[in-house]
């Protein structure tokens, strides 16, 4: 029961995103992913950075679009929409330029900023 409340508290902190703390954390994870793709090539670093990125941005999108759903459904739908947004932004970048590690980082950064902006714009409607 306590694990559920910890996850719910973490989700609440991510949704509030005071002083863009979680947006900056997500962008830092994008930097870690870029460094991992270009130099380090560590599966552990890539996995940890990707999980942090996914958790933060799926929570942003899920809360912004599905605030009336349960926590699990919000996160699940937020994850699916995150994958769709990454795919669409990646397609646009791929049309303009080849998709390499720099372009991948640009795609992830754009997606982070879109998710954060969406979370900020919807916040007054669902603030409790």
MOPAC internal coordinates of N, CA, C and O (Angstrom, degrees):
PM7 1SCF
backbone

  N    0.0000 0     0.00 0     0.00 0    0    0    0
  C    1.4405 1     0.00 0     0.00 0    1    0    0
  C    1.5242 1   110.85 1     0.00 0    2    1    0
  O    1.2310 1   120.80 1   143.00 1    3    2    1
  N    1.3265 1   116.08 1   -37.00 1    3    2    1
  C    1.4564 1   119.77 1  -179.52 1    5    3    2
  C    1.5290 1   110.82 1   -68.83 1    6    5    3
  O    1.2310 1   119.62 1   145.96 1    7    6    5
  N    1.3451 1   118.34 1   -34.04 1    7    6    5
  C    1.4572 1   121.03 1   177.95 1    9    7    6
  C    1.5199 1   111.14 1   -61.71 1   10    9    7
  O    1.2310 1   120.49 1   141.53 1   11   10    9
  N    1.3145 1   116.67 1   -38.47 1   11   10    9
  C    1.4553 1   120.43 1   178.73 1   13   11   10
  C    1.5228 1   110.73 1   -63.80 1   14   13   11
  O    1.2310 1   119.96 1   138.95 1   15   14   13
  N    1.3082 1   117.68 1   -41.05 1   15   14   13
  C    1.4558 1   119.78 1  -179.31 1   17   15   14
  C    1.5303 1   111.36 1   -70.00 1   18   17   15
  O    1.2310 1   120.07 1   147.42 1   19   18   17
  N    1.3256 1   117.47 1   -32.58 1   19   18   17
  C    1.4636 1   120.11 1   176.71 1   21   19   18
  C    1.5236 1   110.07 1   -64.79 1   22   21   19
  O    1.2310 1   120.55 1   135.65 1   23   22   21
  N    1.3370 1   116.55 1   -44.35 1   23   22   21
  C    1.4632 1   120.12 1   178.48 1   25   23   22
  C    1.5224 1   110.94 1   -64.86 1   26   25   23
  O    1.2310 1   120.70 1   140.12 1   27   26   25
  N    1.3271 1   116.27 1   -39.88 1   27   26   25
  C    1.4660 1   119.55 1   178.77 1   29   27   26
  C    1.5295 1   110.86 1   -66.11 1   30   29   27
  O    1.2310 1   120.09 1   140.62 1   31   30   29
  N    1.3259 1   117.43 1   -39.38 1   31   30   29
  C    1.4672 1   120.80 1   177.38 1   33   31   30
  C    1.5161 1   111.03 1   -64.65 1   34   33   31
  O    1.2310 1   120.50 1   138.14 1   35   34   33
  N    1.3392 1   116.65 1   -41.86 1   35   34   33
  C    1.4660 1   120.85 1   177.50 1   37   35   34
  C    1.5200 1   110.52 1   -62.11 1   38   37   35
  O    1.2310 1   120.60 1   137.49 1   39   38   37
  N    1.3175 1   116.46 1   -42.51 1   39   38   37
  C    1.4611 1   120.56 1   178.33 1   41   39   38
  C    1.5263 1   111.13 1   -62.80 1   42   41   39
  O    1.2310 1   120.33 1   138.70 1   43   42   41
  N    1.3172 1   116.98 1   -41.30 1   43   42   41
  C    1.4650 1   120.05 1   177.65 1   45   43   42
  C    1.5322 1   111.50 1   -62.53 1   46   45   43
  O    1.2310 1   120.65 1   138.43 1   47   46   45
  N    1.3296 1   116.37 1   -41.57 1   47   46   45
  C    1.4686 1   119.93 1   177.79 1   49   47   46
  C    1.5206 1   111.15 1   -63.07 1   50   49   47
  O    1.2310 1   120.32 1   137.60 1   51   50   49
  N    1.3250 1   117.00 1   -42.40 1   51   50   49
  C    1.4647 1   120.74 1   179.72 1   53   51   50
  C    1.5246 1   110.02 1   -64.22 1   54   53   51
  O    1.2310 1   120.13 1   137.63 1   55   54   53
  N    1.3209 1   117.36 1   -42.37 1   55   54   53
  C    1.4672 1   120.51 1  -178.43 1   57   55   54
  C    1.5192 1   111.82 1   -65.27 1   58   57   55
  O    1.2310 1   119.84 1   144.50 1   59   58   57
  N    1.3317 1   117.92 1   -35.50 1   59   58   57
  C    1.4603 1   120.33 1   179.28 1   61   59   58
  C    1.5176 1   111.11 1   -70.91 1   62   61   59
  O    1.2310 1   119.70 1   139.26 1   63   62   61
  N    1.3241 1   118.17 1   -40.74 1   63   62   61
  C    1.4674 1   124.65 1   177.13 1   65   63   62
  C    1.5255 1   112.41 1    46.70 1   66   65   63
  O    1.2310 1   121.09 1  -126.29 1   67   66   65
  N    1.3291 1   115.53 1    53.71 1   67   66   65
  C    1.4611 1   120.72 1  -179.85 1   69   67   66
  C    1.5227 1   109.68 1   -64.72 1   70   69   67
  O    1.2310 1   120.88 1   -47.27 1   71   70   69
  N    1.3140 1   115.93 1   132.73 1   71   70   69
  C    1.4671 1   124.39 1   178.71 1   73   71   70
  C    1.5248 1   111.60 1    56.64 1   74   73   71
  O    1.2310 1   120.37 1  -150.46 1   75   74   73
  N    1.3304 1   116.90 1    29.54 1   75   74   73
  C    1.4675 1   122.99 1   178.42 1   77   75   74
  C    1.5290 1   112.38 1    54.81 1   78   77   75
  O    1.2310 1   120.03 1  -148.73 1   79   78   77
  N    1.3189 1   117.55 1    31.27 1   79   78   77
  C    1.4596 1   121.83 1  -178.85 1   81   79   78
  C    1.5252 1   111.98 1   -61.17 1   82   81   79
  O    1.2310 1   120.29 1   133.32 1   83   82   81
  N    1.3325 1   117.05 1   -46.68 1   83   82   81
  C    1.4612 1   119.56 1  -178.01 1   85   83   82
  C    1.5173 1   112.12 1   -77.58 1   86   85   83
  O    1.2310 1   120.17 1   153.34 1   87   86   85
  N    1.3153 1   117.29 1   -26.66 1   87   86   85
  C    1.4630 1   119.49 1   172.61 1   89   87   86
  C    1.5247 1   109.63 1   -64.77 1   90   89   87
  O    1.2310 1   120.53 1   136.09 1   91   90   89
  N    1.3250 1   116.58 1   -43.91 1   91   90   89
  C    1.4663 1   119.99 1   178.16 1   93   91   90
  C    1.5333 1   111.04 1   -67.05 1   94   93   91
  O    1.2310 1   120.22 1   144.00 1   95   94   93
  N    1.3271 1   117.18 1   -36.00 1   95   94   93
  C    1.4625 1   120.27 1   176.45 1   97   95   94
  C    1.5244 1   110.21 1   -63.70 1   98   97   95
  O    1.2310 1   120.48 1   139.14 1   99   98   97
  N    1.3179 1   116.69 1   -40.86 1   99   98   97
  C    1.4586 1   120.30 1   178.07 1  101   99   98
  C    1.5296 1   111.05 1   -65.73 1  102  101   99
  O    1.2310 1   120.45 1   138.47 1  103  102  101
  N    1.3188 1   116.75 1   -41.53 1  103  102  101
  C    1.4676 1   119.20 1   177.17 1  105  103  102
  C    1.5319 1   111.57 1   -66.66 1  106  105  103
  O    1.2310 1   120.40 1   147.37 1  107  106  105
  N    1.3248 1   116.85 1   -32.63 1  107  106  105
  C    1.4625 1   120.15 1   174.75 1  109  107  106
  C    1.5271 1   110.46 1   -66.48 1  110  109  107
  O    1.2310 1   120.31 1   142.89 1  111  110  109
  N    1.3125 1   117.01 1   -37.11 1  111  110  109
  C    1.4621 1   119.19 1   176.62 1  113  111  110
  C    1.5262 1   110.83 1   -68.00 1  114  113  111
  O    1.2310 1   119.96 1   147.55 1  115  114  113
  N    1.3362 1   117.68 1   -32.45 1  115  114  113
  C    1.4663 1   120.41 1   173.70 1  117  115  114
  C    1.5254 1   110.02 1   -63.56 1  118  117  115
  O    1.2310 1   120.37 1   138.32 1  119  118  117
  N    1.3280 1   116.90 1   -41.68 1  119  118  117
  C    1.4647 1   120.60 1   176.15 1  121  119  118
  C    1.5242 1   110.88 1   -61.54 1  122  121  119
  O    1.2310 1   120.40 1   138.26 1  123  122  121
  N    1.3358 1   116.84 1   -41.74 1  123  122  121
  C    1.4679 1   120.47 1   177.86 1  125  123  122
  C    1.5283 1   110.87 1   -64.21 1  126  125  123
  O    1.2310 1   120.47 1   140.92 1  127  126  125
  N    1.3227 1   116.70 1   -39.08 1  127  126  125
  C    1.4678 1   120.07 1   177.29 1  129  127  126
  C    1.5206 1   110.48 1   -64.76 1  130  129  127
  O    1.2310 1   120.32 1   137.99 1  131  130  129
  N    1.3462 1   117.00 1   -42.01 1  131  130  129
  C    1.4605 1   120.46 1   178.12 1  133  131  130
  C    1.5276 1   111.33 1   -61.93 1  134  133  131
  O    1.2310 1   120.78 1   132.28 1  135  134  133
  N    1.3343 1   116.12 1   -47.72 1  135  134  133
  C    1.4721 1   119.04 1   179.25 1  137  135  134
  C    1.5195 1   111.25 1   -63.04 1  138  137  135
  O    1.2310 1   120.70 1   144.17 1  139  138  137
  N    1.3046 1   116.27 1   -35.83 1  139  138  137
  C    1.4562 1   119.85 1   178.21 1  141  139  138
  C    1.5302 1   111.02 1   -67.65 1  142  141  139
  O    1.2310 1   120.10 1   139.75 1  143  142  141
  N    1.3247 1   117.41 1   -40.25 1  143  142  141
  C    1.4597 1   120.36 1   179.13 1  145  143  142
  C    1.5198 1   112.33 1   -68.50 1  146  145  143
  O    1.2310 1   120.54 1   143.46 1  147  146  145
  N    1.3298 1   116.58 1   -36.54 1  147  146  145
  C    1.4596 1   119.32 1  -172.78 1  149  147  146
  C    1.5239 1   114.26 1   -91.40 1  150  149  147
  O    1.2310 1   119.60 1   145.66 1  151  150  149
  N    1.3446 1   118.36 1   -34.34 1  151  150  149
  C    1.4691 1   117.78 1  -175.41 1  153  151  150
  C    1.5225 1   114.55 1  -128.65 1  154  153  151
  O    1.2310 1   119.78 1   126.44 1  155  154  153
  N    1.3058 1   118.02 1   -53.56 1  155  154  153
  C    1.4633 1   121.67 1  -169.23 1  157  155  154
  C    1.5248 1   111.87 1   -70.78 1  158  157  155
  O    1.2310 1   120.07 1   129.88 1  159  158  157
  N    1.3218 1   117.48 1   -50.12 1  159  158  157
  C    1.4606 1   125.48 1  -179.35 1  161  159  158
  C    1.5261 1   112.42 1    56.01 1  162  161  159
  O    1.2310 1   121.13 1  -132.05 1  163  162  161
  N    1.3184 1   115.44 1    47.95 1  163  162  161
  C    1.4558 1   122.28 1   178.45 1  165  163  162
  C    1.5302 1   109.53 1  -101.25 1  166  165  163
  O    1.2310 1   119.95 1   -55.31 1  167  166  165
  N    1.3317 1   117.69 1   124.69 1  167  166  165
  C    1.4647 1   119.07 1   178.51 1  169  167  166
  C    1.5286 1   112.51 1   -63.01 1  170  169  167
  O    1.2310 1   119.84 1   145.23 1  171  170  169
  N    1.3145 1   117.92 1   -34.77 1  171  170  169
  C    1.4589 1   120.98 1  -178.54 1  173  171  170
  C    1.5281 1   110.87 1   -67.92 1  174  173  171
  O    1.2310 1   120.16 1   133.20 1  175  174  173
  N    1.3245 1   117.29 1   -46.80 1  175  174  173
  C    1.4642 1   121.14 1   178.33 1  177  175  174
  C    1.5242 1   110.94 1   -61.91 1  178  177  175
  O    1.2310 1   120.40 1   136.48 1  179  178  177
  N    1.3180 1   116.84 1   -43.52 1  179  178  177
  C    1.4604 1   120.32 1   179.24 1  181  179  178
  C    1.5161 1   112.62 1   -63.55 1  182  181  179
  O    1.2310 1   120.68 1   140.21 1  183  182  181
  N    1.3233 1   116.31 1   -39.79 1  183  182  181
  C    1.4629 1   120.20 1   179.91 1  185  183  182
  C    1.5187 1   111.36 1   -67.66 1  186  185  183
  O    1.2310 1   120.18 1   133.80 1  187  186  185
  N    1.3214 1   117.26 1   -46.20 1  187  186  185
  C    1.4722 1   120.72 1  -179.67 1  189  187  186
  C    1.5269 1   110.74 1   -63.36 1  190  189  187
  O    1.2310 1   120.18 1   134.16 1  191  190  189
  N    1.3278 1   117.27 1   -45.84 1  191  190  189
  C    1.4681 1   120.51 1  -179.84 1  193  191  190
  C    1.5290 1   111.09 1   -64.44 1  194  193  191
  O    1.2310 1   120.29 1   141.59 1  195  194  193
  N    1.3176 1   117.04 1   -38.41 1  195  194  193
  C    1.4655 1   120.51 1   179.43 1  197  195  194
  C    1.5194 1   111.91 1   -68.61 1  198  197  195
  O    1.2310 1   119.99 1   141.75 1  199  198  197
  N    1.3298 1   117.63 1   -38.25 1  199  198  197
  C    1.4606 1   120.69 1   178.17 1  201  199  198
  C    1.5283 1   110.51 1   -65.74 1  202  201  199
  O    1.2310 1   120.34 1   137.28 1  203  202  201
  N    1.3238 1   116.96 1   -42.72 1  203  202  201
  C    1.4701 1   120.58 1   177.21 1  205  203  202
  C    1.5295 1   110.03 1   -61.13 1  206  205  203
  O    1.2310 1   120.60 1   133.77 1  207  206  205
  N    1.3318 1   116.45 1   -46.23 1  207  206  205
  C    1.4651 1   121.56 1   178.76 1  209  207  206
  C    1.5232 1   110.89 1   -58.94 1  210  209  207
  O    1.2310 1   120.52 1   132.01 1  211  210  209
  N    1.3252 1   116.60 1   -47.99 1  211  210  209
  C    1.4532 1   121.71 1  -178.37 1  213  211  210
  C    1.5202 1   111.78 1   -63.84 1  214  213  211
  O    1.2310 1   120.13 1   135.38 1  215  214  213
  N    1.3124 1   117.36 1   -44.62 1  215  214  213
  C    1.4608 1   121.41 1  -178.28 1  217  215  214
  C    1.5303 1   111.51 1   -61.30 1  218  217  215
  O    1.2310 1   120.44 1   132.37 1  219  218  217
  N    1.3075 1   116.77 1   -47.63 1  219  218  217
  C    1.4677 1   120.38 1  -177.09 1  221  219  218
  C    1.5230 1   111.51 1   -67.33 1  222  221  219
  O    1.2310 1   120.40 1   129.71 1  223  222  221
  N    1.3226 1   116.85 1   -50.29 1  223  222  221
  C    1.4667 1   119.17 1  -173.81 1  225  223  222
  C    1.5213 1   113.02 1   -74.62 1  226  225  223
  O    1.2310 1   119.80 1   147.00 1  227  226  225
  N    1.3258 1   117.99 1   -33.00 1  227  226  225
  C    1.4674 1   119.78 1   175.37 1  229  227  226
  C    1.5207 1   110.17 1   -66.70 1  230  229  227
  O    1.2310 1   120.21 1   144.34 1  231  230  229
  N    1.3250 1   117.20 1   -35.66 1  231  230  229
  C    1.4572 1   120.56 1   176.29 1  233  231  230
  C    1.5240 1   111.18 1   -66.96 1  234  233  231
  O    1.2310 1   120.26 1   137.08 1  235  234  233
  N    1.3396 1   117.11 1   -42.92 1  235  234  233
  C    1.4689 1   120.71 1   176.54 1  237  235  234
  C    1.5331 1   110.75 1   -56.31 1  238  237  235
  O    1.2310 1   120.88 1   126.89 1  239  238  237
  N    1.3202 1   115.92 1   -53.11 1  239  238  237
  C    1.4613 1   120.46 1  -175.03 1  241  239  238
  C    1.5238 1   111.34 1   -68.66 1  242  241  239
  O    1.2310 1   120.65 1   137.49 1  243  242  241
  N    1.3232 1   116.37 1   -42.51 1  243  242  241
  C    1.4606 1   119.58 1   179.54 1  245  243  242
  C    1.5117 1   112.49 1   -61.23 1  246  245  243
  O    1.2310 1   120.28 1   138.10 1  247  246  245
  N    1.3174 1   117.07 1   -41.90 1  247  246  245
  C    1.4612 1   120.29 1   179.21 1  249  247  246
  C    1.5251 1   111.26 1   -68.92 1  250  249  247
  O    1.2310 1   120.56 1   141.56 1  251  250  249
  N    1.3146 1   116.54 1   -38.44 1  251  250  249
  C    1.4623 1   119.35 1  -177.38 1  253  251  250
  C    1.5257 1   112.00 1   -69.32 1  254  253  251
  O    1.2310 1   119.95 1   143.03 1  255  254  253
  N    1.3106 1   117.71 1   -36.97 1  255  254  253
  C    1.4578 1   120.55 1  -174.08 1  257  255  254
  C    1.5245 1   114.83 1   -99.87 1  258  257  255
  O    1.2310 1   120.34 1   153.74 1  259  258  257
  N    1.3250 1   116.95 1   -26.26 1  259  258  257
  C    1.4683 1   120.15 1  -172.70 1  261  259  258
  C    1.5250 1   111.50 1  -131.23 1  262  261  259
  O    1.2310 1   119.22 1  -129.85 1  263  262  261
  N    1.3134 1   119.10 1    50.15 1  263  262  261
  C    1.4569 1   121.33 1  -174.55 1  265  263  262
  C    1.5247 1   113.58 1   -67.84 1  266  265  263
  O    1.2310 1   119.20 1   161.94 1  267  266  265
  N    1.3225 1   119.13 1   -18.06 1  267  266  265
  C    1.4591 1   120.99 1  -179.31 1  269  267  266
  C    1.5225 1   113.15 1   -87.94 1  270  269  267
  O    1.2310 1   119.57 1   174.90 1  271  270  269
  N    1.3136 1   118.43 1    -5.10 1  271  270  269
  C    1.4627 1   122.30 1  -178.51 1  273  271  270
  C    1.5242 1   110.41 1   -88.74 1  274  273  271
  O    1.2310 1   121.21 1   -10.37 1  275  274  273
  N    1.3305 1   115.29 1   169.63 1  275  274  273
  C    1.4619 1   119.92 1   176.23 1  277  275  274
  C    1.5223 1   109.77 1   -70.87 1  278  277  275
  O    1.2310 1   121.11 1   -13.47 1  279  278  277
  N    1.3223 1   115.49 1   166.53 1  279  278  277
  C    1.4683 1   121.14 1  -176.59 1  281  279  278
  C    1.5258 1   111.99 1   -58.30 1  282  281  279
  O    1.2310 1   120.24 1   134.12 1  283  282  281
  N    1.3315 1   117.14 1   -45.88 1  283  282  281
  C    1.4589 1   120.59 1  -178.40 1  285  283  282
  C    1.5242 1   111.86 1   -64.94 1  286  285  283
  O    1.2310 1   120.33 1   136.08 1  287  286  285
  N    1.3289 1   116.97 1   -43.92 1  287  286  285
  C    1.4658 1   120.80 1  -179.38 1  289  287  286
  C    1.5256 1   110.39 1   -66.49 1  290  289  287
  O    1.2310 1   120.30 1   139.73 1  291  290  289
  N    1.3415 1   117.02 1   -40.27 1  291  290  289
  C    1.4757 1   120.67 1   176.21 1  293  291  290
  C    1.5196 1   110.88 1   -57.94 1  294  293  291
  O    1.2310 1   120.96 1   133.58 1  295  294  293
  N    1.3420 1   115.77 1   -46.42 1  295  294  293
  C    1.4582 1   119.56 1  -178.65 1  297  295  294
  C    1.5272 1   110.86 1   -66.71 1  298  297  295
  O    1.2310 1   120.27 1   138.40 1  299  298  297
  N    1.3221 1   117.09 1   -41.60 1  299  298  297
  C    1.4644 1   121.29 1  -179.58 1  301  299  298
  C    1.5266 1   111.11 1   -63.55 1  302  301  299
  O    1.2310 1   120.41 1   131.47 1  303  302  301
  N    1.3238 1   116.82 1   -48.53 1  303  302  301
  C    1.4582 1   120.16 1   179.11 1  305  303  302
  C    1.5336 1   111.81 1   -68.51 1  306  305  303
  O    1.2310 1   120.57 1   144.52 1  307  306  305
  N    1.3255 1   116.52 1   -35.48 1  307  306  305
  C    1.4662 1   119.98 1   174.95 1  309  307  306
  C    1.5153 1   111.73 1   -62.51 1  310  309  307
  O    1.2310 1   120.36 1   140.99 1  311  310  309
  N    1.3258 1   116.91 1   -39.01 1  311  310  309
  C    1.4656 1   120.90 1   177.39 1  313  311  310
  C    1.5239 1   110.95 1   -64.84 1  314  313  311
  O    1.2310 1   120.86 1   136.99 1  315  314  313
  N    1.3274 1   115.97 1   -43.01 1  315  314  313
  C    1.4669 1   118.68 1   179.24 1  317  315  314
  C    1.5296 1   111.55 1   -64.57 1  318  317  315
  O    1.2310 1   120.50 1   136.64 1  319  318  317
  N    1.3202 1   116.65 1   -43.36 1  319  318  317
  C    1.4604 1   119.11 1   177.83 1  321  319  318
  C    1.5238 1   111.73 1   -66.48 1  322  321  319
  O    1.2310 1   120.13 1   145.69 1  323  322  321
  N    1.3259 1   117.36 1   -34.31 1  323  322  321
  C    1.4642 1   120.63 1   176.79 1  325  323  322
  C    1.5226 1   110.49 1   -61.63 1  326  325  323
  O    1.2310 1   120.29 1   136.63 1  327  326  325
  N    1.3141 1   117.05 1   -43.37 1  327  326  325
  C    1.4649 1   121.15 1   178.67 1  329  327  326
  C    1.5327 1   110.22 1   -63.87 1  330  329  327
  O    1.2310 1   120.31 1   140.31 1  331  330  329
  N    1.3233 1   117.01 1   -39.69 1  331  330  329
  C    1.4656 1   120.56 1   178.05 1  333  331  330
  C    1.5290 1   110.38 1   -64.35 1  334  333  331
  O    1.2310 1   120.29 1   134.76 1  335  334  333
  N    1.3271 1   117.06 1   -45.24 1  335  334  333
  C    1.4697 1   120.42 1  -179.40 1  337  335  334
  C    1.5239 1   110.70 1   -64.47 1  338  337  335
  O    1.2310 1   120.37 1   137.13 1  339  338  337
  N    1.3391 1   116.90 1   -42.87 1  339  338  337
  C    1.4735 1   119.72 1   177.14 1  341  339  338
  C    1.5240 1   110.07 1   -60.45 1  342  341  339
  O    1.2310 1   120.45 1   138.98 1  343  342  341
  N    1.3264 1   116.74 1   -41.02 1  343  342  341
  C    1.4627 1   120.61 1   178.67 1  345  343  342
  C    1.5164 1   112.68 1   -63.76 1  346  345  343
  O    1.2310 1   120.17 1   136.62 1  347  346  345
  N    1.3302 1   117.27 1   -43.38 1  347  346  345
  C    1.4631 1   120.30 1  -179.56 1  349  347  346
  C    1.5275 1   112.18 1   -68.42 1  350  349  347
  O    1.2310 1   120.77 1   135.55 1  351  350  349
  N    1.3272 1   116.13 1   -44.45 1  351  350  349
  C    1.4728 1   119.24 1   178.27 1  353  351  350
  C    1.5281 1   109.70 1   -66.54 1  354  353  351
  O    1.2310 1   120.25 1   140.61 1  355  354  353
  N    1.3280 1   117.12 1   -39.39 1  355  354  353
  C    1.4666 1   120.70 1   176.98 1  357  355  354
  C    1.5169 1   111.99 1   -62.58 1  358  357  355
  O    1.2310 1   120.31 1   140.86 1  359  358  357
  N    1.3298 1   117.02 1   -39.14 1  359  358  357
  C    1.4637 1   120.96 1   177.02 1  361  359  358
  C    1.5205 1   110.80 1   -63.21 1  362  361  359
  O    1.2310 1   120.49 1   136.20 1  363  362  361
  N    1.3380 1   116.68 1   -43.80 1  363  362  361
  C    1.4699 1   120.19 1   179.01 1  365  363  362
  C    1.5278 1   111.03 1   -62.85 1  366  365  363
  O    1.2310 1   120.40 1   138.01 1  367  366  365
  N    1.3238 1   116.83 1   -41.99 1  367  366  365
  C    1.4703 1   120.08 1   178.83 1  369  367  366
  C    1.5226 1   110.18 1   -67.55 1  370  369  367
  O    1.2310 1   120.53 1   141.56 1  371  370  369
  N    1.3396 1   116.59 1   -38.44 1  371  370  369
  C    1.4559 1   120.37 1  -179.19 1  373  371  370
  C    1.5279 1   111.22 1   -66.46 1  374  373  371
  O    1.2310 1   120.17 1   145.66 1  375  374  373
  N    1.3272 1   117.27 1   -34.34 1  375  374  373
  C    1.4641 1   120.35 1   176.95 1  377  375  374
  C    1.5199 1   110.12 1   -67.03 1  378  377  375
  O    1.2310 1   120.55 1   139.86 1  379  378  377
  N    1.3432 1   116.56 1   -40.14 1  379  378  377
  C    1.4619 1   120.58 1  -178.62 1  381  379  378
  C    1.5168 1   112.97 1   -78.01 1  382  381  379
  O    1.2310 1   120.53 1   147.78 1  383  382  381
  N    1.3343 1   116.60 1   -32.22 1  383  382  381
  C    1.4600 1   120.81 1  -171.47 1  385  383  382
  C    1.5222 1   108.44 1  -157.65 1  386  385  383
  O    1.2310 1   120.47 1   -17.01 1  387  386  385
  N    1.3024 1   116.72 1   162.99 1  387  386  385
  C    1.4551 1   121.37 1   177.24 1  389  387  386
  C    1.5308 1   110.17 1   -66.66 1  390  389  387
  O    1.2310 1   120.19 1   -34.93 1  391  390  389
  N    1.3223 1   117.24 1   145.07 1  391  390  389
  C    1.4612 1   121.63 1  -178.20 1  393  391  390
  C    1.5276 1   109.27 1   -90.96 1  394  393  391
  O    1.2310 1   120.29 1   -81.66 1  395  394  393
  N    1.3429 1   117.05 1    98.34 1  395  394  393
  C    1.4561 1   122.75 1   177.36 1  397  395  394
  C    1.5260 1   108.42 1  -117.39 1  398  397  395
  O    1.2310 1   119.91 1    15.04 1  399  398  397
  N    1.3221 1   117.77 1  -164.96 1  399  398  397
  C    1.4656 1   119.65 1  -176.30 1  401  399  398
  C    1.5295 1   112.18 1   -66.78 1  402  401  399
  O    1.2310 1   120.05 1   144.97 1  403  402  401
  N    1.3093 1   117.52 1   -35.03 1  403  402  401
  C    1.4679 1   120.14 1   177.71 1  405  403  402
  C    1.5229 1   109.89 1   -68.28 1  406  405  403
  O    1.2310 1   120.26 1   134.42 1  407  406  405
  N    1.3154 1   117.11 1   -45.58 1  407  406  405
  C    1.4624 1   120.53 1   179.21 1  409  407  406
  C    1.5239 1   111.34 1   -65.15 1  410  409  407
  O    1.2310 1   120.18 1   143.99 1  411  410  409
  N    1.3151 1   117.26 1   -36.01 1  411  410  409
  C    1.4568 1   120.70 1   176.51 1  413  411  410
  C    1.5261 1   110.36 1   -62.31 1  414  413  411
  O    1.2310 1   120.57 1   138.73 1  415  414  413
  N    1.3182 1   116.52 1   -41.27 1  415  414  413
  C    1.4596 1   120.59 1   177.59 1  417  415  414
  C    1.5272 1   111.35 1   -65.30 1  418  417  415
  O    1.2310 1   120.49 1   142.33 1  419  418  417
  N    1.3182 1   116.67 1   -37.67 1  419  418  417
  C    1.4659 1   120.67 1   176.85 1  421  419  418
  C    1.5245 1   109.99 1   -64.56 1  422  421  419
  O    1.2310 1   120.11 1   137.05 1  423  422  421
  N    1.3291 1   117.39 1   -42.95 1  423  422  421
  C    1.4664 1   121.52 1   178.22 1  425  423  422
  C    1.5235 1   110.51 1   -60.60 1  426  425  423
  O    1.2310 1   120.14 1   133.24 1  427  426  425
  N    1.3222 1   117.34 1   -46.76 1  427  426  425
  C    1.4591 1   120.92 1  -179.84 1  429  427  426
  C    1.5240 1   111.77 1   -65.88 1  430  429  427
  O    1.2310 1   120.18 1   142.93 1  431  430  429
  N    1.3300 1   117.25 1   -37.07 1  431  430  429
  C    1.4702 1   120.47 1   178.15 1  433  431  430
  C    1.5213 1   111.55 1   -67.62 1  434  433  431
  O    1.2310 1   120.38 1   136.65 1  435  434  433
  N    1.3291 1   116.88 1   -43.35 1  435  434  433
  C    1.4631 1   120.28 1   178.06 1  437  435  434
  C    1.5188 1   110.29 1   -62.32 1  438  437  435
  O    1.2310 1   120.54 1   138.31 1  439  438  437
  N    1.3255 1   116.57 1   -41.69 1  439  438  437
  C    1.4581 1   120.56 1   179.14 1  441  439  438
  C    1.5251 1   111.12 1   -64.53 1  442  441  439
  O    1.2310 1   120.23 1   139.75 1  443  442  441
  N    1.3245 1   117.16 1   -40.25 1  443  442  441
  C    1.4660 1   120.67 1   176.98 1  445  443  442
  C    1.5219 1   111.20 1   -61.77 1  446  445  443
  O    1.2310 1   120.49 1   134.44 1  447  446  445
  N    1.3144 1   116.68 1   -45.56 1  447  446  445
  C    1.4611 1   120.15 1  -179.01 1  449  447  446
  C    1.5286 1   111.47 1   -67.02 1  450  449  447
  O    1.2310 1   120.05 1   143.09 1  451  450  449
  N    1.3356 1   117.51 1   -36.91 1  451  450  449
  C    1.4652 1   120.06 1   176.52 1  453  451  450
  C    1.5277 1   111.13 1   -65.99 1  454  453  451
  O    1.2310 1   120.38 1   137.45 1  455  454  453
  N    1.3301 1   116.88 1   -42.55 1  455  454  453
  C    1.4637 1   120.45 1   179.69 1  457  455  454
  C    1.5219 1   110.82 1   -65.35 1  458  457  455
  O    1.2310 1   120.11 1   138.98 1  459  458  457
  N    1.3288 1   117.39 1   -41.02 1  459  458  457
  C    1.4532 1   120.94 1   179.07 1  461  459  458
  C    1.5310 1   111.19 1   -66.62 1  462  461  459
  O    1.2310 1   120.59 1   137.64 1  463  462  461
  N    1.3190 1   116.47 1   -42.36 1  463  462  461
  C    1.4603 1   120.67 1   177.85 1  465  463  462
  C    1.5261 1   110.90 1   -63.42 1  466  465  463
  O    1.2310 1   120.53 1   137.79 1  467  466  465
  N    1.3112 1   116.59 1   -42.21 1  467  466  465
  C    1.4625 1   120.65 1   177.99 1  469  467  466
  C    1.5225 1   110.68 1   -63.09 1  470  469  467
  O    1.2310 1   120.25 1   137.73 1  471  470  469
  N    1.3176 1   117.13 1   -42.27 1  471  470  469
  C    1.4620 1   121.10 1   177.48 1  473  471  470
  C    1.5306 1   110.76 1   -63.09 1  474  473  471
  O    1.2310 1   119.79 1   140.47 1  475  474  473
  N    1.3187 1   118.01 1   -39.53 1  475  474  473
  C    1.4707 1   121.64 1   179.47 1  477  475  474
  C    1.5217 1   112.15 1   -68.62 1  478  477  475
  O    1.2310 1   120.55 1   140.22 1  479  478  477
  N    1.3354 1   116.56 1   -39.78 1  479  478  477
  C    1.4663 1   119.58 1  -176.91 1  481  479  478
  C    1.5165 1   112.01 1   -71.46 1  482  481  479
  O    1.2310 1   119.77 1   148.33 1  483  482  481
  N    1.3037 1   118.05 1   -31.67 1  483  482  481
  C    1.4610 1   121.02 1  -177.32 1  485  483  482
  C    1.5174 1   111.38 1   -87.25 1  486  485  483
  O    1.2310 1   120.05 1   160.92 1  487  486  485
  N    1.3168 1   117.51 1   -19.08 1  487  486  485
  C    1.4675 1   122.29 1  -174.29 1  489  487  486
  C    1.5270 1   115.14 1   -50.97 1  490  489  487
  O    1.2310 1   117.84 1   134.62 1  491  490  489
  N    1.3381 1   121.71 1   -45.38 1  491  490  489
  C    1.4659 1   118.70 1  -178.67 1  493  491  490
  C    1.5306 1   113.78 1   -62.36 1  494  493  491
  O    1.2310 1   119.72 1   152.80 1  495  494  493
  N    1.3082 1   118.13 1   -27.20 1  495  494  493
  C    1.4548 1   120.80 1  -179.67 1  497  495  494
  C    1.5116 1   112.42 1   -73.18 1  498  497  495
  O    1.2310 1   120.21 1   148.71 1  499  498  497
  N    1.3487 1   117.21 1   -31.29 1  499  498  497
  C    1.4581 1   118.84 1  -174.42 1  501  499  498
  C    1.5213 1   113.15 1  -117.22 1  502  501  499
  O    1.2310 1   119.81 1  -165.70 1  503  502  501
  N    1.3002 1   117.96 1    14.30 1  503  502  501
  C    1.4702 1   119.60 1   179.15 1  505  503  502
  C    1.5092 1   109.44 1   -71.21 1  506  505  503
  O    1.2310 1   121.61 1   -41.90 1  507  506  505
  N    1.3581 1   114.53 1   138.10 1  507  506  505
  C    1.4674 1   118.43 1  -179.54 1  509  507  506
  C    1.5014 1   111.09 1  -115.17 1  510  509  507
  O    1.2310 1   120.10 1   180.00 1  511  510  509

